Amino acid sequence: MALSNGQIPLLANVINAGVGVLTGTTIGTQGSNTNGVAIYTAGTKGGRVISLIATTTDTVTVNMFLYIYRGTTVIPVGMVNIPLSSGNTNAARFPVDCLNGTNLPGLPIDNTGRQYIPLLANDVLKASTLANLSASQTAWVNASGADYQ
Protein backbone atom coordinates (compact mmCIF):
# COMPACT_ATOMS: atom_id res chain seq x y z
CA MET A 1 0.00 0.00 0.00
CA ALA A 2 1.41 3.37 -0.99
CA LEU A 3 1.70 6.23 1.46
CA SER A 4 -0.57 9.22 0.99
CA ASN A 5 0.91 12.69 0.66
CA GLY A 6 2.17 13.83 4.07
CA GLN A 7 2.18 10.37 5.69
CA ILE A 8 5.28 9.30 7.56
CA PRO A 9 6.34 5.67 7.25
CA LEU A 10 6.87 3.55 10.35
CA LEU A 11 10.47 2.46 10.67
CA ALA A 12 11.86 -0.28 12.91
CA ASN A 13 14.83 1.76 14.09
CA VAL A 14 14.55 2.03 17.88
CA ILE A 15 16.94 -0.57 19.29
CA ASN A 16 15.40 -2.90 21.88
CA ALA A 17 16.67 -6.04 23.58
CA GLY A 18 15.98 -8.35 26.49
CA VAL A 19 17.09 -11.45 28.34
CA GLY A 20 14.90 -14.19 29.77
CA VAL A 21 16.31 -16.43 32.49
CA LEU A 22 14.76 -19.90 32.70
CA THR A 23 15.23 -21.93 35.87
CA GLY A 24 13.61 -24.89 37.59
CA THR A 25 10.57 -22.74 38.40
CA THR A 26 9.75 -21.76 34.82
CA ILE A 27 8.04 -25.00 33.83
CA GLY A 28 4.94 -24.16 31.85
CA THR A 29 2.27 -25.67 29.66
CA GLN A 30 2.10 -25.25 25.91
CA GLY A 31 -0.62 -22.76 25.03
CA SER A 32 -0.75 -21.10 28.45
CA ASN A 33 1.03 -18.22 30.17
CA THR A 34 1.92 -20.39 33.18
CA ASN A 35 5.35 -19.39 34.54
CA GLY A 36 6.31 -17.62 31.32
CA VAL A 37 9.41 -15.44 31.44
CA ALA A 38 9.43 -12.16 29.48
CA ILE A 39 12.26 -11.89 26.97
CA TYR A 40 11.33 -8.87 24.82
CA THR A 41 8.57 -6.27 25.12
CA ALA A 42 7.64 -4.38 21.96
CA GLY A 43 7.14 -0.63 21.96
CA THR A 44 3.88 1.25 21.58
CA LYS A 45 3.93 0.85 17.78
CA GLY A 46 5.20 -2.73 17.69
CA GLY A 47 8.56 -4.17 16.83
CA ARG A 48 10.46 -7.13 15.49
CA VAL A 49 12.87 -9.57 17.08
CA ILE A 50 15.76 -10.10 14.67
CA SER A 51 18.04 -12.22 16.86
CA LEU A 52 17.10 -14.86 19.41
CA ILE A 53 19.93 -16.84 21.01
CA ALA A 54 19.59 -19.54 23.70
CA THR A 55 22.22 -21.11 25.97
CA THR A 56 22.12 -23.41 28.98
CA THR A 57 24.28 -24.80 31.76
CA ASP A 58 22.05 -27.85 32.10
CA THR A 59 23.53 -31.27 31.39
CA VAL A 60 20.28 -32.42 29.77
CA THR A 61 18.41 -31.00 26.81
CA VAL A 62 16.04 -28.12 27.54
CA ASN A 63 12.80 -27.85 25.55
CA MET A 64 11.70 -24.23 25.45
CA PHE A 65 8.21 -23.09 24.43
CA LEU A 66 8.21 -19.61 22.85
CA TYR A 67 5.07 -17.54 22.59
CA ILE A 68 3.76 -14.02 22.18
CA TYR A 69 1.63 -12.73 25.04
CA ARG A 70 -0.86 -10.16 23.74
CA GLY A 71 -3.06 -8.81 26.53
CA THR A 72 -4.47 -12.10 27.85
CA THR A 73 -3.94 -14.10 24.66
CA VAL A 74 -1.16 -16.65 24.17
CA ILE A 75 0.05 -16.90 20.56
CA PRO A 76 2.39 -19.90 20.16
CA VAL A 77 5.54 -19.30 18.13
CA GLY A 78 7.06 -22.74 18.56
CA MET A 79 9.31 -25.10 20.45
CA VAL A 80 13.09 -24.83 20.47
CA ASN A 81 15.37 -27.63 21.64
CA ILE A 82 18.43 -26.33 23.51
CA PRO A 83 21.01 -29.15 23.56
CA LEU A 84 22.83 -29.83 26.81
CA SER A 85 25.50 -27.30 27.77
CA SER A 86 24.90 -25.20 24.61
CA GLY A 87 27.12 -22.14 24.70
CA ASN A 88 28.58 -23.25 28.02
CA THR A 89 31.49 -25.64 27.42
CA ASN A 90 34.24 -26.13 24.86
CA ALA A 91 32.48 -29.28 23.64
CA ALA A 92 29.19 -27.41 23.10
CA ARG A 93 30.43 -23.86 22.75
CA PHE A 94 27.86 -22.64 20.25
CA PRO A 95 24.58 -21.16 21.43
CA VAL A 96 21.32 -22.04 19.67
CA ASP A 97 20.19 -19.61 16.97
CA CYS A 98 16.42 -19.85 17.43
CA LEU A 99 15.74 -17.92 14.21
CA ASN A 100 17.91 -20.09 11.94
CA GLY A 101 15.05 -21.27 9.72
CA THR A 102 14.96 -24.80 11.14
CA ASN A 103 13.97 -24.19 14.77
CA LEU A 104 10.92 -22.01 14.10
CA PRO A 105 9.79 -22.61 10.50
CA GLY A 106 7.17 -20.39 8.93
CA LEU A 107 8.29 -17.05 10.35
CA PRO A 108 8.50 -14.09 7.96
CA ILE A 109 11.81 -13.37 6.24
CA ASP A 110 13.36 -9.90 6.03
CA ASN A 111 15.27 -8.34 3.13
CA THR A 112 18.52 -9.97 4.34
CA GLY A 113 17.04 -13.46 4.15
CA ARG A 114 16.78 -13.89 7.93
CA GLN A 115 13.67 -14.86 9.85
CA TYR A 116 12.22 -12.48 12.42
CA ILE A 117 9.36 -12.43 14.92
CA PRO A 118 6.91 -9.58 14.27
CA LEU A 119 5.28 -8.06 17.34
CA LEU A 120 2.31 -5.72 17.63
CA ALA A 121 2.18 -2.80 20.06
CA ASN A 122 3.12 -3.85 23.60
CA ASP A 123 3.36 -7.57 22.72
CA VAL A 124 5.66 -9.56 25.00
CA LEU A 125 7.79 -12.42 23.69
CA LYS A 126 7.89 -15.03 26.45
CA ALA A 127 9.32 -18.47 27.09
CA SER A 128 8.82 -21.35 29.48
CA THR A 129 10.27 -24.83 29.74
CA LEU A 130 8.28 -28.01 29.33
CA ALA A 131 10.14 -29.79 32.13
CA ASN A 132 12.09 -28.65 35.15
CA LEU A 133 15.72 -27.83 34.60
CA SER A 134 18.18 -29.81 36.67
CA ALA A 135 18.88 -28.48 40.17
CA SER A 136 20.70 -25.11 40.14
CA GLN A 137 20.91 -25.06 36.32
CA THR A 138 19.85 -22.18 34.08
CA ALA A 139 18.97 -21.38 30.48
CA TRP A 140 19.22 -17.88 29.01
CA VAL A 141 17.37 -16.48 26.02
CA ASN A 142 18.77 -13.26 24.54
CA ALA A 143 16.67 -11.23 22.14
CA SER A 144 17.69 -8.27 20.01
CA GLY A 145 15.44 -6.28 17.77
CA ALA A 146 14.01 -2.92 16.89
CA ASP A 147 10.76 -1.14 17.70
CA TYR A 148 8.79 0.94 15.22
CA GLN A 149 8.47 4.70 15.49
N, C-alpha and C positions, 0 to 999 in steps of 0.2 A: 504494500500500500504506500503510495507516495505521500509525502508531507505537503500540507497546504501551506500557502504563503504565510510566513510569520511563525510557523510551528518550529519548535526546537526538538531535535531528536534526543531520545534517551540514550545515554552512553554508559556502558559498564566500565567506569574508570575510577571508582572510589575503592581503594584497596581494602580488603577485609580478610580476616583469617580467624581461626579458632582451633582449639585442641580439646578433644574429648578423652577422658581417662576412664577406661573400663577396668573394673576390679571384680572381686568375687560377689559384690552386692549389685551388680548391674545385669543380672540374669533377667531376661524379659520373655515376652511371648510374641511370636510373629503376628503382626496386625494390631498390636496394642501399644500404648505408650507406657507400659509398665517398666519402671526403672530405666527409662531411656536417658541417655547422657547427651546434652547439647554439644554439638561440634561447631556449628556455624549458624549465625542468625543473620538473615538478609535484612537489608535496609528498608526504608519506607517505600521505595519504588521497586523492590525486588533485587535480585542479584544472580550470580552464577558461580558455582564452585568449579574451579578449573584444575585443581590438584587435590587429591585425597590419598594420603599415605598412611599405612597402618604398620605398627611394629608391636612386638610382644616379648616379654621376658619368660612367658610360660613355656614349659617343656612339653606341652601337648598343644595340638592344634586348637585355635580359637575360631569359632564360627560367629561372625558378627552380622547382625541384622541392621541394615541401614534404612531409614525412612525419613520422610518429610512430615513435620508436625505443623499443621495449618489450623490454627484455632483449637478445635477439639477433634480434628480429623487426622487420622494416620494414613499417609500415602506411602505404601511400600516402594522402596527403590530396588532392594535386592539383598542377597546374602553374599558376604565375602568371607572366604576361608583364609585365615592368617596362619600360615605354617609355624610350627614350634620354633621359638627363638628368632623369628624373623627380625632382622635389623639389630640383633642383640649380640651375636657371637661371630667369630671369624668364619665358622662353618655355614652360618645362615646370615650373612652380613647385609643382605639386601632387604629393604622394607618392601611391603606389598603396595604396588600401584593399583589402587582400587578402580581407577578410571582408564585401565589399559585396553579396554575393548573386549576382554574376555570375562572379567569379573562381573561387570554389570552391563550385559548386552542390551541394546535398544535405546541407549541414551542418545540425545542429539550430538551432532559433531560440529565443531566450530570451523572457521576458515583455515585453521592450521592442521586439521585432520584429527584433532583430539576430542574425546568425549568430554562433556561437562554436565553438571546437574543444574537445571534452571530452577530458580526459586522465585515465588511471588513475594509481594510485600510482607515483611515480618515473618516469613516462613522460617522454621528452625530445622536444620538437618541434624538428626539424632541417630544414636546407635545404642544397641544393647547386645548382650551375648545370649546365646541359646542354652548355654550351660555355664555353671560356675567356673571361674578360673581357678587354677590350683592355688593353694594357700600362699598368701603374700606375693602373688604374681600380678602383673599389670599388662594391659594393652593400651596403646596410645593411637589416636586417630587425629592426624593433622590435616586441616583443610585450608586452602588458600583460594581466594577468588576476588571478585570485584562486584560492588553494588552499583546499581543504576542511579543516575542523577539527571 
